Structures are given as structure tokens and as C-alpha cells.
């Protein structure tokens, strides 16, 4: 059976809703109607954004996507500023500000211009396949930016945008941040201190059974992302002496022992730690980026050096500190005849803890869902959500993540956005932002 247009579906659902249920105001009904009427316009914008490569290291490409977003936001009454970040090795950020009614809540919207697909990727163009739109960044996060634009257009049409205080930050290096990260995220962190609410427009997560990925979920938490390096050394000598008091275990055995202790002693709720690269031999060296290793060795020589790199993801600063302390103690307890060190990369992503304020925001979003006749969104398990830019402001302001569209296959060729979810998310966002921006500070 052919599916009903979203605005018609909303009307049918409202007609069937319980009498006690609140209904959309005339302005909110206008927002739903506007989003539905402009679906083709939104899809055309998505195709345009996707077809411009904006890999994090393609600085000119990121700037071009920024210019496209400027062209969408300035006609809506936003003052738009480009913040260059070439000194961090990345293009920069686009910041759009809309001044509304004094004394009402200030909203911080967060999305990003860049993708993981650099110009040498074979995956470069937008292709529509039924209800899916396939292309680099179609979901992460060009689809998210399209949701924002569609929501803001709907607010303008309904008359709710004029009074809204909104600051919209589009980072140009979310997928591969510039360094130092304190410089790269300084403007976003400052915006978080000014805001009353932060709304992140990375992708919607669905969970549970179902052909479309399950039920829409609310993201009130995101875990951190840190990287670590363990380096071990041993006595490079003839292998016939391995395990003796004179020769010891060698670097590879010692590194293996340490990683086994990590695996067996560190696990706790909401924590993951991955080993992504390992190398060892008579000689082992990492490149400057820590993503490639060169090794040499022989079967009859005890390994003199070994190195492993991995990540660490946790839900609170306290958990991060506790786990790092455990890792450091395990590494310090190295075997006789070996040495071992651990270091943590600077500039990781902080966590977004599931605070009561974040849960209250999800309750407000579920109020929107009820009035639209949509199912309630349960809070997502943080283990099912990666790190993101909203975490940099999470210590200062209540927030929600996952307000962008639903997508599949992110970060790999074949990434595809669920096209109907763009309208659904834009309608939710327009109504939620209108309600929040009318609240007193």
C-alpha cells in the first residue's frame, strides 16, 4: 500500500489520538505542513551538499559546503560567520546566529560540515534508491544539516523563528579534529556556556526489531573517546634463552600479558576499550600519526620492542580517570627483564553523561511526539552511540543528541540516509525548538 504523506499521516494520527492528548497549535500544524511541502527542496539540498566532497582534510571542500550552508541560513535572518582554523590543520567552522526575543531560552544547534570520505575515496556522489539516499555524508552529517534547514524554514513559515534565540555551530573537523583540540573546539565550548539547551543533529538511532531498524530512540548520553599507546621493551637476544632470568620474556610476551590483564581486569558497565593496532619485533616503529607501523625481526631473536594502540570510551569523567589509573597500574607492574610505558593522546572527546536535565529534554521531545501521534522515544543505551561534538558542551548545558535523520552504513561506502526520516526529524525539531525558545530563561 502506498504510504501517506507525512502531514496527512499526522492529521490522521491526531484524529485517532485520545481526547486527553494535547494537540498541535495552529503554528505547529503549519510547521508540519511546511516540512511536507518542501520535501523535494530538502532532498535537492542534500544532493547538492553530498556531491561536494568535504573530507576533513579537504579544506577547500569543507569551505565550499560552509558557503552552501551560509546561502541557506542568511535568508532566514541569521548572521553567519566563518571561523578559519587553518592553524589547527583544518578548514574552520561556520557559526550562524539568530537574535530573537530577550529573556527567552538560548538554543545551541550542533552539526558538522566534514565527512570521513576524502577526495581519493571512490565513494563520491549522491544516488537515490527508493526511500534511501546513498552518498558520502548523506547521513553523517549532511542529512543532519538538511534537517536543521528544513526545521528553520518551517519555523519561519509559522512565525516562530522571529522570536527564537539560536546559535548554530557547524564544525569542519568533527570526523578528524584539528590540533590542539582546545583551540579547535574553543568557539563551541564558549557557545555551550552561553546556551540554555544544546541540540545535536547527528543521526537518529533506531533500536530493536523491524525492517527499518527498529524504534526511534532518544539520545541523552554519549560516551567519550580517548586513545592510548602501550610500549614494551625487552632484551633482544638469542631465542634459546627466552624465559630465563638473564633474557626475560621479551617485549611481545610482555605486551600480550598487559593486554590480557586489560581485557580481564578493566571491564565495567558503559566502558569499552579496543586494541586497534599492534606491532612487535626486534624493532617496531610507529609513524607520526600513530596509524601505521614498520617492524623487523627474526624467529630466533627475542623481541626487543612492541607497541599497541587502542581507544577508551566511558560515560563520565570519573569513570575515565578510574580506568586510566587502573591501566597505568597494570602497565607499571611489568615482568622482570622488561619495561613498559603507557601514554594517553591529548585532545580526546569528553563524555556526555545521562543527566536529569538531558532526560527532562527527552521528556519534552516525547511531548512533541505525543502531539504528533508518534511513538514515545525511549532513552538509548550509551553503548550504542559513539562520541560527538555535543560532548564538549555537556558539562555546561542540558542537551539531546541524535536529532538528525536515520541512516545506515555510516563511515563506509554505501552510507545511506532514510529519506522519509528527514521530514519526520525536521518536524519534531521545528516544534521542539519553537517550544523551547518560547520558554523563559
N, C-alpha and C positions, 0 to 999 in steps of 0.2 A: 504493500500500500504506500502511496506517495505520502511523504511526511508533510505536515502542515508548516507554513511559515512561522517563525519564532513568535512574532507579535500576535498571530492568530492563536497559536498554542497557548500563549499567556492568557489571552482573553477566555479561551475555553476552560483553562485550569482555574481561573478566578471565578468563573461562573459555577464551577463544580465545587469550589472550596467551601469549607464550613462557614456558617454565618458569623461565627465568633472571630473568624480570621480577619485581620486588618486588610484593607485593600489599598491599591496604589492610588496616590493622589493624581489629579489631572496632569501635573507636571511630570510625574514618574511614568504615567501611561504614555505621555508624549516621548519620553526618552526611549522606551521600548519600541515605539513605532518608528522613531528616527533611526535607531540602530538597524532595524529590519529593512527600512527603505534604502539604507546606504550600504548594504552588504556588498554589492558589486564594487562600490567605490573603495571599501576597505580591502577587498581582495586585490584590486588593482594596485593599491599602495603596497600591500605585502609583496606582490610580484616585483614591483619596482625596487623595493628595498633588498629583497633576496638576490636579485640579479646584479646588484653591485657588491662585488667581493669586499668584505670588511674583516678579514682575518686580523687578529690583534696586532700582528707585526706589519700589516699593510696600512701604513699610517695614512697615506693619501686616500685609500679606500674608506677607512673609518671616517675621515673628514668629509668625504662625499656623502656618506649616509647621514652624518650630522647635518649637512646642508639640506638634505631631503626632509629631515625632521623639522628643521627650522622653518622650511616653507609651509609645513602643516600647522605649526604652532603659532607663528606670528599673526596669521589672520584670525586666530581665536583670542587675540588680546594678550598674548604672552610676550614678555620681554625676554629675548633669547641671547645668551652669551656663550661663546666658545672659549673654553679654558684650555690653552695649549699645554701639553705635557711632554714635549719632546725631550726635556731634560731627564725624564724618567725612562726614556726609551720607547714611549708610546705616543699615540696621536694627541689625545686630550679628551675632554668631556664636554657635553652640551648641557647647559643649565637653562631651564625656562621657568620664568617666574610670573605668576598672575596675582595681582593685588586685588583683594575683594573687600568685604565689609570688615571694619575694625572690630576687634573683640571676639571674633569667632575663631574656631579651631583652624590651625595651620596644617595643611596636609603636605607630606613629602612623598612623592611618587618616585619609584626607582626602577630603571630598566638599563639595558646596555646595547651599545651600537655594534660591538665586535662579535665575531664568531670564532670557532676553532678552525675554520676552513681557510687556509692561506691561499694565495694565488696559484700555487703549484698543485693544489688539490684537483682531482678530476671531477669533483662534485661542485658545480658552479651555478646551475640555473634552476629556475622555478618550473615545475611541471605539475599540472593538476591531474589527479587520478581519482575521479568521482568526488567524494567528500573529503579527500585528503589532498593537501598541497605540499608537494615534495620539493625540498631545496635547502641549501646551506643556511642555517639560522632561521628556517621557516617557523620553528617553534621557539628556539633559544637564540636570540630573544627578539627577532624582528616581528614575530607574531605578537609578542607582548607589547611592543611599541604601537602596533596597529590597534590593539585593544584599547590602549590609552587614548589614542587619537579618536577612535570611534566613540568612546565614552565621553570625551570632552566635547565633541560635536553634538552629541545628544544633549548634554547639559546646556550647551549654548542655545540649541533649538527650544529647550524647555524653559529657558530663562534662569536656570540655577547657577550657571557658570559665573555670571557677573559679580556675585557676592562671595565667590569662593576664593580663599587664600591658598594657593597651590605653588609648590616648588617642585619641579620635575627634573631629576638628575638622570642623565643618560651617560654612563661611564663608557669610555672607549677601550677599556682593558680588563673587563671582568673575567674573561677566559684566561688571560695571561697578564697578570698585573705588572705595572711598571715598578721600578725600584728607585728609591726606597718607598715601600708601600705607605709609610706615614705621609709622604708627600703626595703620592698618587690618590690617597683617599681623604686628604685634608678637607677638601670642599664638602664632600659628602658627610663627613663626621660633624663638621660645623653646622650643616643643614639639619642634621639629626638633633642637635642641641636646641635649634630654633623651633622645631616642629612639635606638634601635639600628637600626630599619628603618622606612621610610615606604612606605605602600601607598596609591596614589591610585585612587579609584573613579569617575573619569570613564570615558567609553565605550571599550569594546573596539574596536580597529581590525581590520578584515579586509582582506586584500590578495590580489590575483591573480584569476584567472577563477573563475567559479562563480555560480550563481543567487542564492546568499545573500551574495555579496560577496567570496568567496574564503576563504583560510585565516585562522584566528585568529592574531594577531601579538602579540608581546611588546614592550612599550614601555619601553625602558631609557633613552630620551633625549627631551627636549622642547626646542624652540628658544625663544629669548627673544622678547619683544615690546616694542619701543620705538617712539615716534612722533617725527617731525621736521617742522620747518617751514622752508622756504626763502622768503625775501622779497627781491625785487629792485626797484630803483628806477632810473628813467631821467629824461631831460629831457623833460617834457611840452611839446611844441612842434608846429609845423605839420608834417604828414606829408611834405611835399615835401622836407624836409631830412633824412629818415631815412637813416642810414648815413654821413652826413657827419661830419667831425671835430667840428663845432660841436654837432650834435644827438646823435650816437651811435646805438646800436642800439635804444634804448628797453627798457623793463622786460620786456615779454613775450618778445622775442627773446632777451634775456639769460637769463631763466628757462628757456626752451626749450633753450638751449645747455648750461646747467648740468645739466638733467635728462638730456640726451643723453649727457653725459660720465658721469653716474652709471650709465646703462644700459650703456655700453660699457667703462668702466674698473673698475667695482666687482665684477662677478660673480666668485664663487669658490665652492667646494663648501660646501653646507649654509647658504648665505646667500640670502635673498630681500629685496627692498625694493620696496615698492609706492607708487605715487602715487595717492592716493585722492580728492584734491580739488585743483582748480586754478582760479584766477581772476585776471584782469588787465584793466587799462584805465586810463583817466585817473585813476580812483580805485578801490580794491579794499579791502574791509574784512572781516575775519573776526568771527563772533560770539564770545562769551565761551567757549563750549565748543569752538570750533575745528572745527565741523561744518557751518556754513553761511557763505556769503559773499555780500556785496552789491557789485555793480560798476556802474560807469558809464563811458562812453567814446564816441568817435566815430571813424569810419573815417579822418578826416583829422587826427586828433590822435595823436601818438606816445604810446604808453602810458607813464604815469608810475610805475605800481606794478603788481606782480604777486606772487602768493603761491601756493605749493604745499604741501600737507601729505601725508605718507605714513607708512608704517611700515617697520621694520627688524627682521628676525628672523635670529638667529645661534645657533650651538651652544656657544659658550664665551665667557667674559668677555674673553679675549684677542682673539677674533675681533671682538667688538663694539667694543672700543677701537680696533683696527686700522682697521675700516671707518669708524667715526666720524671718525677722523683723516683718512682719505682724502677723505671727504665735505667736511670743513671746509676742506681744502686746495683742493679743486676750487672751492668757493664763493668762497674768498678770491681766486682768480685770475679776477676778473671783468673784463669788457671795458671799454675806455675810455668815459667818459661814462655809466657805470652804477655802481651799488653793489649789494652782495649780502651777506646775512647768513644764517646757519643756526642754529637752536636745536633742542635735543632736550628733549622733555617730561620732567619729573621723574616718578619713580614707575613706570617700566616693569617688565615681568616679566622676571626673570633667566632664564638658560638652565638646563637640566638636562642636563649632559654625559653621554655614554655611558661611565661609569667602569667599572673592573673589578669594583667592588663591586656595581654595578647588574646587570652581566652575570652575576655569581655568583647573584644573587637570581633572575634569569630561569632559570638552570640548576636552581635548587630548585623553581621553578614547573613546569619541564618534568619534574622527578622526580614531581611530583603528576600531571601529565598521563600519564606512563608507567603509573603505578599505577592510573589510571582507564581505561587503554586508549585515551586520546585522543592525537591527533597532537601532535608537538612544535611549540612556538610559536617561530618564528624572530624575531630582533630586527627591529623595524620601522624603515624608513628615516625619520630625523628630519624630512625634508622633508614627510612625510605626517602630521605631528602638530603641532598648534598649542601655544600657551603654556598653562600651567596653574599652579594653586596649589602643586603639589609642587615647582616650581622654586625657591620661596622657602626650602626646606629642603635643596635638593640639595647645597649646599656643605658641609653638616654631617652628612648621613646617607645611607646607601645607600637606593635606592628603586626601585619599579616603578610605572608608570602604566598606565592602560587596563584596570583590573580591574572596571569596570562592564560593563553589558550592551552588545550591539551595537545600533546604531540607524542610521537613515537620515534625511537631510534636517534635521539639527540646525540650529537658529537660524532656521528658516523655517517658515511654516505648512505642516503636513503632516509635521512631525517625528514619527518613529515608532520605537518600540523593538521589537526582535525578542524576543518573549515567551519562547520556549524558551531563549534565551541567558541569561536571568535565573537559571534553575536551574543551568545549566552553570557560570556565573561564581560563583554563590554556593557551589557545591560545591567548586570549585577554591579559592576564598578561604578557606572554613572549614578545609579540610585544610592549606593553606599556613600560615594563621595559627596553627593548632594546633601544627604542627611548629616554626615559628619561635619561638613563645612558650615552647616547652619547651627551647630551646637556652640554654646558659649565656651570660651577658654576657661 
